[in-house]
Amino acid sequence: MGSRYRRVDWTAGASRELHAVINFVADESPEAAIRLLDDILGSADSLRSMPDRGRIVPERDDPTVRELLVEPYRLLYNITESAVVILGLLHQRRDFDRWGGLDR
């Protein structure tokens, strides 16, 4: 898909999931929540220039739907011609098929 820069957009669902995750972690450790938020946002931002670096989501056979692992979460995204669209943030232990985030 080339090496030009794309913008990074978050779906409303992905944004809600990010806020829920950070709030959950912050209840136990505000410092850990800040580190996790930095890791997630940094990983998402890195997709601007390297959108193909994530692996294809194993549960889908679609090269435009990929994920980066940001332990212990999966940052799911779609690559378009002009953007990387963050589709969701899913805990690695969560059942992908029951999540339904790509179908929202």
C-alpha positions in Angstrom: 0.0 0.0 0.0 2.9 2.3 -0.3 4.9 4.3 2.2 3.1 7.7 2.1 1.5 9.0 5.3 -2.1 8.4 6.1 -4.2 10.0 8.8 -5.3 7.9 11.8 -9.0 8.0 12.5 -10.7 6.2 15.5 -14.3 4.9 15.1 -16.7 5.9 17.9 -16.7 2.3 19.2 -12.9 2.1 19.3 -12.7 5.4 21.1 -15.3 4.2 23.7 -13.2 1.0 24.2 -10.0 3.0 24.7 -11.7 5.2 27.3 -13.2 2.1 29.1 -9.8 0.3 29.2 -7.9 3.3 30.4 -10.5 4.0 33.1 -10.5 0.4 34.2 -6.7 0.3 34.5 -6.6 3.7 36.2 -8.8 2.4 39.0 -6.0 0.1 40.0 -3.0 2.2 38.9 -3.1 5.6 37.3 0.6 5.3 36.4 0.0 2.0 34.5 -3.0 3.6 32.8 -0.8 6.5 31.5 1.8 4.0 30.3 -0.8 1.9 28.5 -2.4 5.0 26.9 1.0 6.2 25.7 1.7 2.7 24.2 -1.7 2.5 22.5 -1.6 6.0 21.1 2.0 5.6 20.0 1.2 2.3 18.3 -1.8 3.9 16.5 0.3 6.9 15.4 3.0 4.7 14.0 0.5 3.3 11.5 0.5 6.7 9.7 3.7 5.7 8.0 3.7 1.9 8.3 0.1 0.6 8.1 1.1 -2.8 6.8 3.3 -3.6 9.8 0.5 -5.2 11.8 -0.5 -8.8 11.1 -3.7 -9.7 9.3 -6.4 -10.5 11.9 -6.4 -14.3 12.1 -10.1 -14.5 12.5 -10.6 -12.6 9.2 -9.0 -13.4 5.9 -8.8 -9.8 4.8 -5.5 -8.1 4.2 -7.0 -4.6 4.9 -8.0 -5.6 8.5 -5.0 -5.8 10.6 -3.9 -5.7 14.2 -1.0 -4.6 16.4 -0.4 -6.2 19.7 -0.2 -3.7 22.5 0.1 -6.1 25.5 -2.4 -7.3 26.6 -4.6 -5.7 23.9 -5.2 -6.1 20.2 -5.4 -2.8 18.3 -7.6 -3.6 15.3 -7.5 -1.4 12.3 -8.5 -1.1 8.6 -6.3 0.4 5.9 -7.8 2.6 3.3 -6.2 4.6 0.5 -6.0 7.8 2.7 -6.4 6.6 6.3 -5.8 4.0 8.9 -9.1 3.5 10.8 -8.9 2.2 14.3 -11.7 -0.3 14.6 -11.3 -1.5 18.1 -9.3 -2.3 21.1 -9.8 -5.9 22.3 -8.2 -7.7 25.2 -6.3 -10.7 23.9 -8.2 -13.1 26.2 -11.6 -11.9 24.9 -13.4 -14.0 22.3 -13.1 -12.2 19.0 -16.3 -13.7 17.6 -18.4 -12.6 20.6 -16.9 -9.1 20.5 -18.5 -8.2 17.3 -16.6 -4.9 17.0 -15.9 -5.2 13.3 -19.6 -5.6 12.5 -20.7 -2.3 14.3 
